[in-house]
Amino acid sequence: MGEPGSTFLSSTTVLVILAAFYGATLYMALKIRRKKENADAYMTAGNNVGFGIAAASMTSTWIWASSLYASATSGYTYGISGPIHYGLWGALMILFIYPFGRRIRSIAPNAHTLAEIMRARHGSSSQLLLASSNVIGSIISLTTNFVAGGAIISLFSPFTFAQGVLFVAGGVLIYTLWSGFRASSLTDFMQLVAMFALIGVIIPIIFFAADFPSSFQTGAENLSAEQSNFFSSEAFLSQGAPYIAAVLAYAIGNQTIAQRLFAVREDLIKRTFVTATIGYGAMVIGIGMLGVLALYLGLTPYEGDANNIVPQMAAEHLPTVALGLFLVVIVGALSSTADSDLSALSSIMMADIYGQNVARRGTVDPKRMLLVGRVTMVLATTAGVLIASFRLDILDMLVFVGALWGALVFPVISSFYWGRVTNRAFVTAVLAALAVFLPVRFEWLPVDGALGALLGVAVDVLGVLGIGVIIGLMAFGFFGLRVGCVAAVLAVVGASPWALGTLHDYTVLSGSLVAYSVSTLVCVLMSMRSGQEFDFSTIHARVGNFDSAETTDDAGRASGGPDAPVDSTDAARPDDAGSRPAETAPTGPKE
Amino acid sequence: MDLLLSVYVLMWPALVLGVLVVIAGGFARDARRARDEGRPMI
């Protein structure tokens, strides 16, 4: 059909597609609109979302436009195992985070953000550290999705990149603004149905239109030995391993995942996460297969940009009608993540900033809180559009933030299990990890002479320990402390022979790994000396609902259900949670 | 080998459709339950 850039779809067609997509989404959002919105429902939908919406929302939020492009790029670059090393590890991270999710829900069933629990557990410095990293990550993610939207629209139509960004930003904001998380998660379902139904059909169409399976024979010479090898070590080391390290951090550092964790009905957490794992993996690996097919076909990416592989495959092998549907897939993927980012940002500003750090104790006004949430969405959208207009390499920034979040993983997880972790240990561990991460990641360390060799060894040792931390945490989540420790030791022993001496050459990977290891070492050493034994049962009483108002739908019916908001006059009000554990917990810290 | 590769490529969209059926079924059950109880779905 030609190549991207030659505007396959007319302006009218694209406008009709966008209007139909965002119109249907807005219609769904308006159907659940309430005359008097509830602040807690705006953030977590009353902690009582059923399986269908929760699984759809978790899946479609985790899938974003960049993951579709990146998986195809991985397939094109690393061959037949490439999509696995992108999609499988990302999918497994959803699975690995679920046992921690169950623990978090059990000790704080009515929470809105992870940072909110950190305040109840440690104090405001830990809360703000986590909340600020969440905000940075969400704004970058939001921007990335706007950029992807602008790029795909400008690629397929006469519209410019800036116009595409504005269409997407406006479309997402307009349906998310009024009902927040409720709108985001309900519309996620519709977006997921569109994405999955179309991808289930589009990939086989492309497969047969490109003359596969015959092209496996004729195009085999286009693959190197490594690309033809399903067990390619190059694919694992260059794609899979850094991704394993980054995505576990992403699951902890990204508020969109936490928000869904707090929203789903507690007994449905496992089912939701397992379904999302399979759904995400199948979708992303499936799209990645387009990269593998492109490799067999000997396709050259337009303008040398690997991000054009998926649009090119679609443009060359799909009829125009299907090309329009393909646009819906991409817009659905980026919109479901962008609306989740807006909801995440608004809940952080509502609960962590306004609810617990701006409003005085006992004076949290749910109406003002809602206003804060909505203003946050407008400002975040504006910021996202402005940053997108600079056309920075956003993906690089996101990878950077993902690695940065490695510093938070152990302190956050251990804070939910180990009573000895203190606020000081949490903050010091994170800051120390960042101090080591930055020079390793940006190669500021000297590499020549004896000092360079010594620092290289130090980075390798810390990196190997970081591998142990990641594997140990994963095993710990499912099988407990003993198995976690054994797995960590085995991982360190197994990784040492190949990692020592070479790991420091992979700065993205080693930067992330040292963030894990340094934060773990500092947190463990300081906590062991603390003598504190935190009573986790006190968190339940400190993290609760903000809004006591009954809500009504458009028909005037009362809503709330079995998990209706508690009375804000309750002593467990979160705006009273500002006090540190030592001041209120019966068995609090003994420092 | 071609058959294996074809299965390898086409199993993912099939899995996608399978998950879609599971999630849509869950959504339909949630909607029915909400309607029976006279409350909003979310």
Interface residues (C-beta under 8 A of the other chain):
Chain A: I32 A45 V49 G50 F51 G52 I53 A55 A56 T59 I80 R182 S185 L186 F189 L192 V193 F196 A197 I199 G200 V201 I202 I203 P204 F207 F212 P213 S214 F216 Q217 T275 I278 G279 G281 A282 M283 I285 G286 M289 V292 L293 D553 R557 S559 G560 G561
Chain B: M1 D2 L3 L5 S6 Y8 V9 L10 W12 P13 A14 L15 V16 L17 G18 V19 L20 V22 I23 A24 G25 G26 F27 A28 R29 D30 A31 R33 A34 E37 G38 R39 P40 M41 I42
